[in-house]
Amino acid sequence: MMQFIRDMWRRNPTVLVIAIAGLAFTLGLVIRGGGSGGSPPARHDHSAEEQTQAEVWTCSMHPQIRQPGPGQCPICGMDLIPVSRDDGGDEVGPREIKLSARARKLAEIQVAPVERRAVSVEVRLAGMIEYDETRDSKIAAWVPGRLERLYVDYTGVTVARGEPLVELYSPDLLTAQQELLGALTAQSSLVDSRAAAVIQTARRTVEAAREKLRLWGLSDQQIKEIEQRGTPSDRVTITAPIGGVVVHKNAVEGMYVKTGTPIYTIADLSHLWVMLDAYEAEIAWIKKGQQVEFVTKAYPGETFRGTVAFIDPVVNPKTRVVKVRVDLPNPRGTLKPGMFVSAVVQAAAGGEHVEKPLVVPASAPLITGKRAVVYVAVPGKEGVYEGRQVILGPRAGDYYIVREGLKEGELVVVNGNFKIDSAIQILAKPSMMSPEGGAKR
């Protein structure tokens, strides 16, 4: 047989090709007829049925195209596809779609009720420990002079209230002391005088001299010692107005200072601030008086607590964050300014004395730009879902707070809503991406 085929191919290849094609066609007829020679089964014309059931024809790429019969899309040239009665048609409203039980099962449609409940959110913030500005004290020269001695000669020293810091030589203070002693001498010489006006003037002079020394930094005890001693001193000691830690030292012994020249900065570290950074989306959950828990790498496993005392009214234009100040007690002195912290704020919306907010599961709304769309099961119409634009509040964990657009008890689609929206778009009805729907043609 193979030799015969080779001989035929050498003599007349065209005849051989025609013969093989005819043989193949004959075998096909035999196989389709089941080998019995009967007539082949009738073909089922799906295209005719689809055309009969279809009310309109549309383009899969341009669903706004709507034509009464088959053809090609005038925009892209693709073949139009039929839209059957099961896809909605005139049985539902302009923002609704009807799905059969099979379609709902394939789309895995799930619904959940709109309800009122107290929701909470865990806001995580980062920040740094800083000095409490209200507990800082700047030690400066109140009168010009020379620093004869510094009792605190390096930073980090802990000092108590009233402890000596600086010994200052000042000619101005020497003159002021002499004025006080002279006024006291004049007052004592007028004890037996019957001129009340003169005695009153002497008393006022003494009190003015004392007040001058107070304004120049001397304590009442130091002024009393000068009066008891009866002689002026060319040196005066400046004491600490508060207890704390010396965090800055700005002078050295022997340096001449003017009025207002800074010498020390003392900070009370028994009470600190924690400055946290809150982004714009987190501001709605942070309120004054909230409790804040935070941790730091310096003390792993230990949790510290503070209270929100201040929220910056201005957003930083570069970092887009708002500073949140937390008051932090630090009686043991374990926490240090400059430490980084990770904080958690447990914020709640709605509670015992406040009406609980209206919420929907976070998977229900389809959010795009400024719009949010949910699909609601229409009461009394099985398998019918309506697209509805809503106004949402902030997200609280697994829920969104609803401001407008929904009522308590309505059923919203929480799974399969993207598939519903895709079907709505094919029908050229208002959807998530096309709020006005497609124009019929």
Secondary structure by P-SEA (a helix, b strand, c coil): caaaaaaaaaccaaaaaaaaaaaaaaaaaaaaaccccccccccccaaaaaaaaccbbbbcccccccccbbbbccccccbbbbbccccccccccccbbbbcaaaaaaabbbbbbbcccbbbbbbbbbbbbbcccccbbbbbbccccccccccccccccccccccccbbbbbaaaaaaaaaaaaaaaaaaaacccccaaaaaaaaaaaaaaaaaaaaacccaaaaaaaaaacccccbbbbbbcccccccccccccccccccccccbbbbcccbbbbbbbbccccccccccbbbbbbcccccccbbbbbbbccccccccccccbbbbbbbbbcccccccccccbbbbbbcccccccccbbbbcccccccccccbbbbbbcccccccbbbbbbbbbccccccbbbbcccccccbbbbccaaaaaaaaaaaacccccccccccccc
